[in-house]
């Protein structure tokens, strides 16, 4: 992986609460870390960014702290995913942001309802679509465009900088998109199947011709039933799936059991919204998040992942104006 730049980060809180960087023109509040990082890369030095959802927590069940209300009250804009991913945080934002401050649901501005995916952990009967759009890099590119346009509208004096940052971000995404297609072509077609702990990759799969065959975590985030596990074991044996994938953050004894009973390799280093490293590290980026996942599962399923080694996973903009709660 190309990690050409090293960073030293300094904390930054909202400017009205004693920012370490008083030159920030805007206070942007975000939710999950992929969105926080996208806003970081578009906003650069002109936007102080505060990510409300701590990394390594379950964003679906996360409840913001009362102190987060003060962060919302000092926001100039709030960017969240929407599609019911972080409803308590959305409720907090809408109850506490000053009048006229936009609360932007990026997912809902990226796809239309007819493009929503309902599946294993997000059944149509529950009415909540799968919200993990950012695992499709082209949707993340759209997130970046929405962010750039919104920041430019709120802060016209720095509009050119936001748009320039977006162009650099978009160029990097386009490079990643080409690499994903290139490497996917090296994975045997019968192996382009994903069984994961969390149901995070359906929008990736739809874009790049993969199949999601299951997810261990059901819609209520409880353990799967023995019947569910038995069905997955039968499916993996029938389809000769060579590897299944767990989370680096949330260990899954169930996936280990499935691997033991099917002979599939169990790979437990996927991430869906938890960036590698910590803020200030060169690879604490959306680019590194997705590249590490693609290398992990495409390599384990028989692909040649060496093209990813040339991809620059560093941030477009350093994380000196970003705080992760």
C-alpha positions as CSV (number, residue, x, y, z in Angstrom):
1,X,0.0,0.0,0.0
2,X,1.3,3.5,-0.9
3,X,1.6,5.4,2.4
4,X,3.7,8.3,1.3
5,X,2.6,11.0,3.8
6,X,2.7,11.0,7.6
7,X,0.6,13.3,9.6
8,X,0.6,14.8,13.1
9,X,-2.9,15.6,14.2
10,X,-4.0,18.3,16.6
11,X,-7.5,18.2,18.2
12,X,-10.1,20.5,16.9
13,X,-13.4,21.2,18.5
14,X,-16.2,23.4,17.2
15,X,-14.9,27.0,17.0
16,X,-17.5,28.3,19.4
17,X,-16.3,25.8,22.0
18,X,-12.6,26.7,22.0
19,X,-11.3,25.4,18.7
20,X,-7.6,24.6,18.4
21,X,-7.9,26.0,14.9
22,X,-9.7,29.3,15.1
23,X,-9.3,29.9,11.4
24,X,-12.0,27.3,10.6
25,X,-14.7,29.0,8.6
26,X,-17.3,26.4,9.4
27,X,-18.2,23.8,12.0
28,X,-19.3,20.5,10.4
29,X,-20.7,17.8,12.5
30,X,-20.8,14.2,11.2
31,X,-21.7,10.7,12.3
32,X,-19.8,7.6,11.2
33,X,-16.1,7.7,10.4
34,X,-16.3,7.2,6.6
35,X,-18.5,10.3,6.4
36,X,-16.3,12.2,8.9
37,X,-13.3,11.4,6.7
38,X,-15.0,12.4,3.5
39,X,-15.9,15.8,5.0
40,X,-12.3,16.1,6.3
41,X,-11.0,15.6,2.8
42,X,-13.4,18.1,1.2
43,X,-13.3,20.7,4.0
44,X,-9.6,20.8,4.6
45,X,-8.4,23.6,6.8
46,X,-11.6,25.6,6.3
47,X,-13.9,23.2,8.2
48,X,-13.6,22.0,11.7
49,X,-15.2,18.5,11.7
50,X,-16.5,16.6,14.7
51,X,-17.5,13.0,14.3
52,X,-20.2,12.1,16.8
53,X,-20.3,8.3,16.5
54,X,-17.1,6.8,18.0
55,X,-15.1,4.4,15.9
56,X,-15.5,0.8,16.8
57,X,-19.1,1.2,18.0
58,X,-22.3,-0.2,16.4
59,X,-23.6,2.8,14.6
60,X,-27.1,1.3,14.3
61,X,-27.6,1.1,18.0
62,X,-25.4,4.1,19.1
63,X,-27.0,6.6,21.5
64,X,-25.3,10.0,21.5
65,X,-24.3,11.5,24.8
66,X,-26.1,14.6,26.3
67,X,-22.8,16.5,25.7
68,X,-23.2,16.0,22.0
69,X,-26.2,18.4,22.1
70,X,-23.8,21.2,22.7
71,X,-21.7,20.2,19.6
72,X,-24.9,20.2,17.5
73,X,-25.8,23.6,18.9
74,X,-22.6,25.1,17.5
75,X,-22.8,23.4,14.1
76,X,-23.0,25.2,10.8
77,X,-24.0,22.0,9.0
78,X,-24.6,18.4,9.9
79,X,-23.8,15.5,7.6
80,X,-25.2,12.1,8.3
81,X,-25.8,9.0,6.3
82,X,-29.5,8.7,6.7
83,X,-31.5,5.7,5.5
84,X,-32.2,5.0,9.2
85,X,-28.5,4.3,10.1
86,X,-28.2,6.8,12.9
87,X,-31.6,7.8,14.0
88,X,-30.8,8.9,17.6
89,X,-28.1,11.1,16.3
90,X,-30.3,12.6,13.6
91,X,-33.0,13.3,16.3
92,X,-30.4,15.0,18.4
93,X,-29.3,17.1,15.5
94,X,-32.7,18.2,14.5
95,X,-33.6,19.1,18.1
96,X,-30.4,21.1,18.8
97,X,-29.0,22.8,15.7
98,X,-29.7,26.5,15.3
99,X,-32.6,27.5,13.0
100,X,-31.7,27.3,9.4
101,X,-28.7,25.0,9.9
102,X,-28.9,22.2,7.3
103,X,-29.0,18.5,8.3
104,X,-27.9,16.6,5.2
105,X,-28.7,12.9,4.8
106,X,-26.1,11.9,2.2
107,X,-27.5,8.5,1.5
108,X,-31.0,9.9,0.8
109,X,-29.5,12.4,-1.6
110,X,-27.4,9.8,-3.4
111,X,-29.9,7.1,-4.3
112,X,-33.7,7.1,-4.9
113,X,-36.0,4.8,-2.9
114,X,-36.3,2.4,-5.8
115,X,-32.5,1.9,-5.6
116,X,-32.6,0.9,-1.9
117,X,-31.5,-2.7,-1.1
118,X,-33.3,-4.9,1.3
119,X,-31.7,-8.1,2.3
120,X,-30.6,-10.5,5.1
121,X,-30.1,-8.0,7.9
122,X,-32.4,-5.3,6.4
123,X,-35.5,-7.1,5.2
124,X,-38.1,-5.3,3.2
125,X,-40.7,-6.4,5.8
126,X,-38.9,-4.2,8.4
127,X,-39.1,-1.2,6.2
128,X,-35.5,-0.1,6.8
129,X,-33.1,-0.4,3.7
130,X,-29.5,-1.4,4.0
131,X,-27.7,2.0,4.6
132,X,-24.1,1.1,3.8
133,X,-23.8,3.0,0.6
134,X,-20.2,4.1,1.1
135,X,-18.9,0.5,0.4
136,X,-19.6,1.4,-3.2
137,X,-16.8,3.9,-4.0
138,X,-18.9,5.6,-6.6
139,X,-21.6,6.4,-4.0
140,X,-18.8,7.8,-1.7
141,X,-17.8,10.0,-4.6
142,X,-21.4,11.3,-4.7
143,X,-21.2,11.9,-1.0
144,X,-18.1,14.0,-1.6
145,X,-19.9,16.1,-4.3
146,X,-22.8,16.8,-2.0
147,X,-20.5,17.8,0.8
148,X,-18.4,20.1,-1.5
149,X,-21.5,21.8,-2.9
150,X,-23.0,22.3,0.6
151,X,-19.8,23.7,2.0
152,X,-19.3,26.0,-1.0
153,X,-22.9,27.4,-0.6
154,X,-22.4,28.0,3.2
155,X,-18.9,29.5,2.8
156,X,-18.6,31.1,-0.6
157,X,-15.3,32.7,0.2
158,X,-13.7,29.3,0.2
159,X,-15.9,27.6,-2.5
160,X,-13.0,27.2,-4.9
161,X,-11.0,25.3,-2.2
162,X,-13.9,23.0,-1.5
163,X,-14.4,22.2,-5.2
164,X,-10.7,21.7,-5.7
165,X,-10.6,19.3,-2.8
166,X,-13.5,17.5,-4.3
167,X,-11.9,17.1,-7.7
168,X,-8.8,15.6,-6.1
169,X,-11.1,13.3,-4.0
170,X,-13.1,12.3,-7.1
171,X,-9.9,11.5,-9.1
172,X,-8.7,9.2,-6.3
173,X,-12.1,7.5,-6.2
174,X,-12.1,7.0,-10.0
175,X,-8.7,5.3,-9.7
176,X,-10.0,3.0,-6.9
177,X,-13.1,2.2,-9.0
178,X,-10.9,1.1,-11.9
179,X,-8.7,-1.0,-9.6
180,X,-11.7,-2.8,-8.1
181,X,-13.0,-3.7,-11.6
182,X,-9.5,-4.8,-12.6
183,X,-9.0,-7.0,-9.5
184,X,-12.5,-8.4,-9.6
185,X,-11.8,-9.7,-13.1
186,X,-9.1,-11.9,-11.6
187,X,-11.4,-13.5,-9.0
188,X,-12.9,-16.7,-10.4
189,X,-16.5,-15.9,-11.2
190,X,-17.8,-18.7,-8.9
191,X,-15.8,-17.2,-6.0
192,X,-17.3,-13.8,-6.2
193,X,-19.6,-14.5,-3.2
194,X,-19.5,-12.8,0.2
195,X,-20.6,-14.2,3.6
196,X,-19.8,-11.5,6.2
197,X,-20.5,-10.8,9.8
198,X,-22.3,-7.5,9.2
199,X,-24.4,-6.9,6.0
200,X,-22.2,-4.1,4.7
201,X,-21.4,-4.8,1.1
202,X,-24.6,-5.1,-1.0
203,X,-24.1,-1.8,-2.8
204,X,-20.6,-2.8,-3.6
205,X,-21.8,-6.1,-4.8
206,X,-24.5,-4.6,-7.1
207,X,-22.0,-2.3,-8.7
208,X,-19.2,-4.8,-9.3
209,X,-21.0,-8.0,-10.0
210,X,-20.6,-9.8,-6.7
211,X,-23.2,-11.9,-4.8
212,X,-24.0,-11.5,-1.1
213,X,-24.9,-15.0,0.1
214,X,-25.6,-14.1,3.7
215,X,-24.7,-12.2,6.8
216,X,-24.5,-13.5,10.4
217,X,-26.0,-10.5,12.1
218,X,-29.8,-10.5,11.7
219,X,-32.0,-7.4,11.6
220,X,-32.4,-7.2,15.4
221,X,-28.6,-7.5,15.9
222,X,-29.0,-10.6,18.0
223,X,-27.3,-13.9,17.4
224,X,-28.5,-15.9,14.4
225,X,-30.7,-18.9,15.1
226,X,-29.3,-22.5,14.9
227,X,-31.5,-22.9,11.8
228,X,-30.0,-19.8,10.2
229,X,-26.5,-21.2,10.8
230,X,-27.4,-24.6,9.5
231,X,-28.8,-23.1,6.3
232,X,-25.6,-21.1,5.8
233,X,-23.4,-24.1,6.3
234,X,-25.4,-26.1,3.7
235,X,-25.2,-23.2,1.3
236,X,-21.4,-22.8,1.6
237,X,-20.9,-26.5,1.1
238,X,-23.2,-26.5,-1.9
239,X,-21.6,-23.5,-3.5
240,X,-18.0,-24.4,-2.5
241,X,-17.3,-21.0,-1.1
242,X,-13.6,-20.9,-0.2
243,X,-13.6,-18.1,2.4
244,X,-16.0,-16.3,4.7
245,X,-15.4,-12.9,6.4
246,X,-15.7,-11.5,9.9
247,X,-15.0,-8.2,11.5
248,X,-11.8,-7.0,13.1
249,X,-13.8,-5.1,15.7
250,X,-16.6,-7.6,16.5
251,X,-15.4,-11.2,16.8
252,X,-17.8,-13.9,15.6
253,X,-17.7,-17.4,17.1
254,X,-20.6,-18.3,14.8
255,X,-18.5,-17.5,11.7
256,X,-15.6,-19.6,13.2
257,X,-18.1,-22.4,13.7
258,X,-19.3,-22.2,10.1
259,X,-15.7,-22.2,8.8
260,X,-14.8,-25.3,10.9
261,X,-17.8,-27.2,9.7
262,X,-17.5,-26.2,6.0
263,X,-13.7,-26.1,5.6
264,X,-13.9,-22.5,4.4
265,X,-11.1,-20.1,5.4
266,X,-12.3,-17.7,8.1
267,X,-10.8,-14.2,7.6
268,X,-11.6,-11.8,10.4
269,X,-10.3,-8.4,9.4
270,X,-13.1,-6.7,7.5
271,X,-14.2,-3.2,8.5
272,X,-17.3,-1.4,7.5
273,X,-17.1,2.0,9.3
274,X,-13.9,1.8,11.3
275,X,-10.9,3.4,9.7
276,X,-7.5,1.8,10.0
277,X,-5.2,3.4,12.6
278,X,-6.1,6.5,14.5
279,X,-6.7,10.1,13.5
280,X,-3.4,11.5,12.3
281,X,-2.1,8.2,11.0
282,X,-1.4,8.2,7.3
283,X,-3.8,5.4,6.7
284,X,-6.7,6.7,8.8
285,X,-8.8,7.3,5.7
286,X,-11.8,6.2,3.7
287,X,-9.4,5.1,1.0
288,X,-7.5,2.8,3.3
289,X,-10.7,1.5,4.8
290,X,-12.0,0.3,1.5
291,X,-8.7,-0.8,0.0
292,X,-8.0,-3.0,3.1
293,X,-11.4,-4.7,2.7
294,X,-11.0,-5.2,-1.0
295,X,-7.5,-6.7,-0.6
296,X,-8.8,-8.9,2.2
297,X,-11.7,-10.6,0.5
298,X,-10.6,-10.4,-3.1
299,X,-7.3,-12.0,-2.2
300,X,-8.8,-14.7,0.0
301,X,-11.3,-15.6,-2.9
302,X,-8.5,-16.1,-5.4
303,X,-7.9,-12.7,-6.9
304,X,-4.6,-11.0,-7.7
305,X,-4.6,-8.0,-5.4
306,X,-1.2,-6.7,-6.3
307,X,-2.6,-3.8,-8.4
308,X,-3.9,-2.2,-5.1
309,X,-0.3,-1.8,-3.9
310,X,0.1,1.2,-6.2
311,X,-3.0,3.0,-4.8
312,X,-2.4,5.9,-2.5
313,X,-4.5,5.5,0.6
314,X,-3.5,8.7,2.3
315,X,-5.9,11.6,2.9
316,X,-6.2,14.4,0.5
317,X,-6.3,16.7,3.5
318,X,-4.7,16.2,6.9
319,X,-6.8,15.5,9.9
320,X,-5.7,18.6,11.9
321,X,-9.2,20.1,12.1
322,X,-11.0,16.8,12.9
323,X,-12.2,15.4,16.2
324,X,-13.5,11.9,16.7
325,X,-15.7,11.7,19.9
